[in-house]
């Protein structure tokens, strides 16, 4: 219900000043992301890796 809102143009971000610290942080973040992706790709071929999110899986055999 209600009226459809008109689409707003996204606000233009003013070019933010980046000091060396910010730049270093962003660089590190990108490197970490890349390393994580490579690791995931490397581990991808090994089959089901129990990541801990699902706890201990018990097989249904009795």
C-alpha positions in Angstrom: 0.0 0.0 0.0 0.9 3.6 0.0 2.3 5.8 -2.6 5.4 4.6 -4.6 8.3 6.8 -3.6 10.1 8.6 -6.4 13.5 7.3 -7.1 16.2 9.5 -5.6 19.5 10.1 -7.3 22.2 8.8 -5.1 24.0 11.5 -3.3 27.4 12.4 -4.7 30.1 11.8 -2.2 32.5 14.6 -1.8 36.0 13.4 -2.4 37.1 12.5 1.1 40.6 13.5 2.2 42.7 10.4 2.8 45.7 10.6 5.0 48.5 8.0 4.8 46.9 6.0 7.6 43.6 5.6 5.8 45.4 4.6 2.6 47.5 2.1 4.4 44.4 0.7 6.1 42.6 0.3 2.8 45.6 -1.3 1.2 45.8 -3.8 4.0 42.1 -4.5 3.8 42.4 -5.3 0.1 45.4 -7.5 0.6 43.5 -9.5 3.3 40.5 -9.9 1.1 42.7 -11.2 -1.8 44.4 -13.6 0.5 41.1 -14.9 1.9 39.8 -15.4 -1.6 42.8 -17.3 -2.7 42.6 -19.5 0.4 39.0 -20.2 -0.2 39.7 -21.2 -3.8 42.6 -23.4 -2.7 40.4 -25.2 -0.1 37.5 -25.4 -2.6 38.7 -28.6 -4.2 38.9 -30.7 -1.1 35.3 -31.5 -0.5 33.2 -30.6 2.6 35.4 -28.8 5.0 33.7 -28.6 8.4 33.8 -24.9 9.1 32.6 -25.2 12.7 29.4 -23.2 12.0 27.3 -26.4 11.9 28.8 -28.1 15.0 29.6 -31.8 15.0 27.7 -33.6 12.3 26.7 -37.1 13.3 26.1 -39.7 10.6 22.7 -41.2 10.4 24.0 -44.8 10.8 22.9 -46.8 13.9 
